């Protein structure tokens, strides 16, 4: 696969990942409305996304699609974790 196609594939993966993490919004709203959920899964997602975002940004040749794909996971995973308590 050539570099252009790999870049397109990376950004498609980024968009799909963002959609996946935005799906935490209903869970966060439910938590805020008193329908508490278990905190472990969003906490694990937060930690995982933090590691992958750091990896993408700390590489010598930055991997922006990887970092962008995981940044929403940090934000929404952390919000879902905090509101679960």
N, C-alpha and C positions, 0 to 999 in steps of 0.2 A: 504494500500500500504506500502511495507516495505521501510526502509531507503535507500537502494541501488536504488530502482526504483524511489523514490522521487528525489534522487540526479541526476539520469539520466534525469528525466523530467525537473529538474531545468536547467541543462546545455543545453537541447534542446531548452527550452524557451529562454535561453541566446543567443544562436546562431540565433534564429529567430528574436530576438530583435535587435541584431547587424545588421542583414540584413535590417531590417526596417529603422534603423537610417542611414545606409550607403546610403539609397535611397535619402538622402538629397544632395548627391554629384551633380547630374544633376541640381538641383535647384541652388546650389551654383555657378556652372559653368555658368548657365543662368544669374544669377544675375551679375556675373563678366563681362559677355558679353553684359550687358546693358538691358537685359530682366528682369527688377526688378519684384519681387513678394511681396506679403503682408508679413510683418514681424511677425504678431501676432501668428500664429500657431507654427512656430519654436521657438519663445520666450516661449510660454506656454510649449512646449516639453522640452526646456532647464530647466525651473524652476521645472517641474515635475520630470525630471530625476535627477536633483540635490538633490531634497528631497529624492527620492528613493535610490540613491547611498549613501547619508549620513545615511539613516536609516539602510541600509545593513551593512555599515562599523562601525556604532556606537553601534550596538547591542552587548550584552555581548558575545553571540555566533555568530560570524560574518557570514553574508550571502553573500558569495562571488559570487555565480551565479547572485543574485539580483543586486549587485553592478556592476558586469561586464556587465550585460545586459543593464544597464542604463548609463554607462560611455560614450559610443559612442553618446548617445543622447545629452549629455552635449556638447561634442565637435562639432558634426555636427549641432546640433540645434543652438548653439551659432554662428558658422560660417554662417549658413543660415540667421540668424537674422542680423548679422553685414553686410553681403553683400547685404541684401535687401534694405539698405539705399543708 
